[in-house]
Each structure stands twice: as structure tokens, then as C-alpha cells.
Amino acid sequence: MQPMITSEVVVAYAQCPRKAYLLLCSPDKGEPHEYVHILEQQRRENQERYIDHLQQTHADVQPYSLQHLHKGSAVLINAHLQVDGFAAQCGVLTRVEGTSTFGQYRYEPSLFVGTYSMTKEQQLELSFSGYLLERLQHTSPSAGSIIGIDGKSHTVRLGDSANALRPLLEPLHEWITVDAPTPPPLVLNKHCPLCPFQRLCHAQAEQEDNLSLLNGVTARVMRQYEKKGIFTVKQLSYLFKPRKRKKGSRKPPPVTHKVELQALAIREHKIYLQELPELSRHPVELFVDMEGVPDKGLYYLIGVLVCQGDTTEHYSFWADTDQDEHHMWQQFVDMVTQYPDAPMYHYGSYEPRAIAQLAKRYAADAESLAKRLVNVNGYIYGKVYFPVQSNGLKDIGHFIGATWTSPNASGLQSLIWRHSWDTTHNPHYKNTLLTYNAEDCRALQLLTDELSQIQRSADILSQVDFLIGGFSPPEGRLARGFKPPAFSRFLFQSAVKSAESF
Ligand code: SF4
């Protein structure tokens, strides 16, 4: 029997064709992620609540069946739409004015989700339900709704779903109709952490030294390298060629992340420098890390590590509930204003965004806080290449000796811990989050110190090498016994040699 093309498979194709292929063609359905379970449970509860309410407030609410569809009941619940090998679950169908194969009315779909905000994937799922409904009633629903867990209904225009879905449905249809379909190539991507096949794909990627192990290597980038005969991270590592600055060009080249150099760093197990990190350190410094629930746009934990000379002190500002966010924010602002000259180090774009949002929400002076923020990632991106697969704080942190108490500590895992806290108020989850956040602050401090150490002593650190084309070290470095350009020329030549011998 041919497998059904369900909403789950269609959405999976948009996230990663390989995921859709495995769901459709493999007997192994993987291990669903705990967070996906949580969202599904919230979705189910949301749908039940809404339908209960509908049944109490509307007269003609019927379970979905073809008979009730033809009869023209006002609301049909728990619909299982099925047409020619396609199937979709749809919480509610609502009768609206119009013309369809059933008479002077047609139906529009409503989908229930386990989130507050609406995602592109949920819109795609709704659009697929609209497509099946169009096939059943021979007219397309002009709109549908997505109902969030706060009960808010988001209207989505549907229009011509068939055309929009064709690029997804055609390859899926081909897989179920040919005898031995070819699986799509393995390309690790941003959806992997939530995917049921993560373990399987990651093991395979490691085994084949897949290019997509490196952060920044997308399907398109992979295809470009494959055209050059480059299929593995190791092969990629021989491709790095330091570029010399064009003669007469005064402008430094734009800073870009070079995956070839990342691959070389991994192969040689060395830190490569394209540019020296130039941090200016201060007598008092703050290392900040924040946790929130992006779906709600709320924040519940701010960790600050205060470093003065050899002493460090850690502070955690915690919100027990959504209503406590303001108090948490105020504690943070009061605390950081005690150190007006101290820079606030953070990693990536999450903290600046969070601080801007919270400052706006609670009418604080966003500008003076923003001025003090120092993104440590900015000293690494395109400049310092650690021998790890990504520039994430966890990857680099593990390399430089930072540790996390929970082996699975991550932003995604923190959402699960917070959900468990919200539903049980068990102090274990709060403590786990406080520890995780404090360890992120410490990892950030360690990384900042590591960069300063590289800045001071790159020329004598055995695990650090310069790989710089057309780069002139700052003059001050020469005065302190800085060795390139000769050293740099040597590395340049050896890299070219490696590339030639490959
Ligand atoms: S783990 Fe990643 S690569 Fe593998 S199927 Fe899932 S999303 Fe695709």
C-alpha cells in the first residue's frame, strides 16, 4: 500500500527534504524530540478547549463526516480530510457563504497550534488543509485561521494553494510512485535539533565527514563544493588559500567567515587567526546571559557575572511567572547602573534584542545600556577560527575548557526546563536553569579571557597560528616581538602547497 502524504510530511519537506523522505519511505520513524511532544500536547489541549467552547455556544456543531459536509452543518470538528493519497487533520471547518460542489456554501479551515505566535510551517500546514478542502468542495477557501494557545485567531489568506504547494507535492508524489526512490542528500541544517532523525543523521554525517557538519555550509554551498569534487570537511580543509589584498587597495576586505579555514583549523587542531582580536579590557566587567521564551516574547532569567580584578561574583535575576518579568528587569537595571563604566559582554544577537525589547516595554534608557554592550562573537566571526564545527558558545566553550553540569545544556533544552517549571514549580527545574545560565556567563568570561590571551601572546602560543594574506599586524605588536610577516608568508606557502598536493 502506498504511504499517505500527510501535513506532517509536507511541512517536513519544507524544513528538510531528507526528513520528508525518511517519514515517507523509512520504517524507522526516529525519536520525536521532547519539545515537539510538549508543543503537540499544548496543541491538543488548545483544540479541546476551543471545541468545548464551540459546543456550548453554537447550535450546529457536528463531528466531521462527508455526510455532514454535504448537509452543510455550520461547524464541523476534528476533520480528517483525505483525497487521492493526501491526508490532513484539521481542527475545525466553518461554513461560510459562497458556492461549492455542495451548494450555496463552502468551508474554511481552522488549525490549532501549541504556540502563541504563528510560524511559516503552521501557515503551510493550513494551506495544505485548504488545498485538500479545495479538492473536496471544488472551490478554494479564500482564508483560514490559526488559533494560538492564548485563544487568539490569526487569519491567513489562502487563495490558490495548489500552485503554491506544487513544488513540494510533486517530488513527494514521485517518491511514493517509483520503485526505489533516491534519498535526498544529507545536509544538516537549523531544523536538525528538533528532528526525530537527528541522532541517525548526525552519526552518518560524522561517519562520512559530511560538509554540512560545519556551521554555514548550506545545501547550496555544498552543491558548489561538490562541483569542485569536494565532499568532506577534510577535503575542504585543503582548499583554503589566503587572499592577498589587491595592490593599491586601502580598504580592508569585508569580514566573512571562511568555512575552508574552519575546516583547516579542525584538521590541524589549531586556532587560526585572520585578524588579531583587539579587546580593550576594563577594571570592572560584566558578563551577561539572558533566557526567555521566544514564542511568548517574554524573558525570565538574567545572569550577570561581575569581575573586578581577581574577584568574581555571580547574580541571577529570576522571574517566577510572566508577571514577574518587570521586577526581574528592574533588579538587573539597578544592578548594572552601579557599575556605569563596566562593559557588558554578551555572545550573539539575543541579549541586545532582549535588552532593547525590555527597555521599551518598561520605559528604561535603552541607549545607555546598548552603548555598554560588547558582542564577543564579533571578535571571532571571520577573524579567529577555533578547531570546532561552529562559532556557538557551547562548541568553542567546550574547546577552551568551559563545562556545563547538564550534558544536554542548550537553548532548546532550556525551553523544556522552563516549561517543566511553569507546569510543576518544582525547584529542581529552576535550579537547573540558574546553573545553566551561570555556566554560560562563566564560559563567556573564559572565552573573553582566551581572546585577550591570544591578543597578548599569539606569537608564542603553540596552538595558535596566523594564516593571513595581505594582513599587516598592528605596529604595536611588532614592538612586542611580533613575528609575521615572515611567519605568515611561511604559512601562506605551506597552505598553498597543501592545496596543490591535494
Ligand atoms: S536530522 Fe536534519 S538532516 Fe536529518 S532528516 Fe532531520 S532535519 Fe534533515
Residues whose N, C-alpha, C, O or C-beta is under 5 A from the ligand:
A	BS01	SF4	C16 R18 K19 V187 L188 N189 H191 C192 C195 F197 Q198 C201
